[in-house]
């Protein structure tokens, strides 16, 4: 079994849900040499997250942002962690709810995802910085 690990930087993006599938694929030249395996993607941040969902209709990403903001609103009187702004504590909660890693099968040198699936970077901060991802490929 081969193990390949790379760290990549995704440039700062506005708050919302962003497709980064192609960024990830283009960062792993060795992907096409893996017949069977999997890719783990881990985000090294506590106020952004990763998920897999619809890659075709951008209204899905819009609706995700609207819905998660209803689920986890800003300016709650019980928040104590507020020094970094009203979006910070909600961003931490959203990150925990959505998750910090995803795993995708690799088959015949390609990510084995559904036709309408894409990898999202879920940016939960209003003024985010670039985000660091660790990409780990395991396979033969």
C-alpha positions in Angstrom: 0.0 0.0 0.0 1.2 3.5 -0.8 0.5 6.5 1.4 0.8 10.0 0.0 0.2 13.1 2.0 0.2 16.7 1.0 -0.8 20.0 2.6 -2.5 22.6 0.4 -3.7 26.1 1.0 -7.1 27.2 -0.3 -7.2 31.0 -0.7 -9.5 33.0 1.5 -13.1 32.8 0.4 -16.2 34.7 1.5 -18.6 33.2 4.1 -20.6 30.4 2.5 -20.2 27.0 0.9 -17.7 26.6 -1.9 -16.9 23.8 -4.2 -13.2 22.8 -4.0 -13.3 19.4 -5.6 -11.1 20.5 -8.6 -8.6 22.2 -6.3 -8.1 18.9 -4.5 -7.9 16.7 -7.6 -5.3 19.1 -9.2 -3.2 19.0 -6.0 -2.6 15.2 -6.1 -0.7 14.3 -9.2 -0.3 10.7 -7.9 -4.1 10.2 -7.8 -4.2 8.7 -11.3 -1.7 6.0 -10.2 -4.0 4.6 -7.5 -6.2 1.7 -8.6 -8.0 1.2 -5.3 -7.9 3.3 -2.2 -9.3 6.3 -0.5 -8.6 10.0 0.1 -8.9 11.6 3.5 -9.3 15.4 3.5 -8.8 17.2 6.9 -9.2 20.9 7.5 -6.8 22.4 10.1 -9.2 25.0 11.4 -11.9 25.4 14.0 -14.1 27.9 12.2 -14.5 26.2 8.8 -15.5 22.7 7.8 -15.8 20.2 5.0 -18.7 18.2 3.5 -19.8 16.5 0.4 -23.0 17.5 -1.4 -24.7 18.7 -4.6 -22.2 20.0 -7.2 -24.4 21.2 -10.0 -27.0 23.7 -8.7 -25.5 26.7 -6.8 -28.8 27.3 -5.0 -28.0 24.3 -2.8 -24.9 26.0 -1.4 -27.0 29.2 -0.9 -29.6 27.2 1.0 -27.0 25.5 3.1 -25.7 28.9 4.2 -29.2 30.2 5.0 -30.2 27.1 6.9 -27.1 26.7 9.0 -27.3 30.4 10.0 -30.9 29.7 11.2 -29.7 26.7 13.2 -26.7 28.5 14.7 -27.4 32.2 15.0 -25.0 35.0 15.9 -25.3 37.3 19.0 -26.8 34.8 21.4 -26.8 36.2 24.9 -25.3 32.9 26.4 -22.2 33.0 24.2 -19.1 33.8 26.3 -16.5 33.4 23.5 -17.1 36.7 21.8 -13.7 38.5 21.6 -13.2 37.6 17.9 -16.6 38.9 16.8 -20.2 37.8 16.7 -19.5 35.2 13.9 -16.7 33.4 15.8 -18.5 31.2 18.3 -21.2 30.3 15.8 -18.4 29.4 13.4 -16.9 27.0 15.9 -20.3 25.3 16.5 -21.0 25.1 12.7 -17.5 23.6 12.2 -18.2 20.9 14.8 -21.7 20.1 13.3 -20.4 19.9 9.7 -17.1 18.1 10.5 -13.4 18.6 9.9 -12.7 15.7 7.6 -14.2 13.6 4.8 -13.2 10.3 3.2 -13.7 9.5 -0.5 -13.1 6.1 -2.3 -10.5 6.1 -5.1 -11.2 3.7 -8.0 -9.1 3.5 -11.2 -7.2 6.7 -10.5 -10.3 8.9 -9.8 -12.4 10.0 -6.9 -15.3 7.6 -6.9 -18.1 10.1 -6.1 -21.6 10.3 -7.5 -22.2 12.4 -10.6 -23.8 15.2 -8.6 -21.4 15.1 -5.6 -18.7 17.7 -4.9 -16.4 18.6 -2.0 -17.4 21.8 -0.1 -15.3 24.1 1.9 -17.8 25.5 4.4 -16.5 28.9 5.4 -18.2 30.1 8.6 -16.4 33.4 9.2 -17.2 36.8 7.7 -13.5 37.7 7.2 -11.7 34.4 6.8 -8.1 33.8 6.0 -6.8 31.1 3.7 -7.5 27.6 4.8 -5.0 24.7 5.2 -6.1 21.2 4.1 -4.2 17.9 4.7 -4.8 15.4 1.8 -3.9 11.8 2.6 -4.2 9.1 -0.1 -4.0 5.5 0.9 -4.1 2.9 -1.9 -2.5 0.5 -4.3 
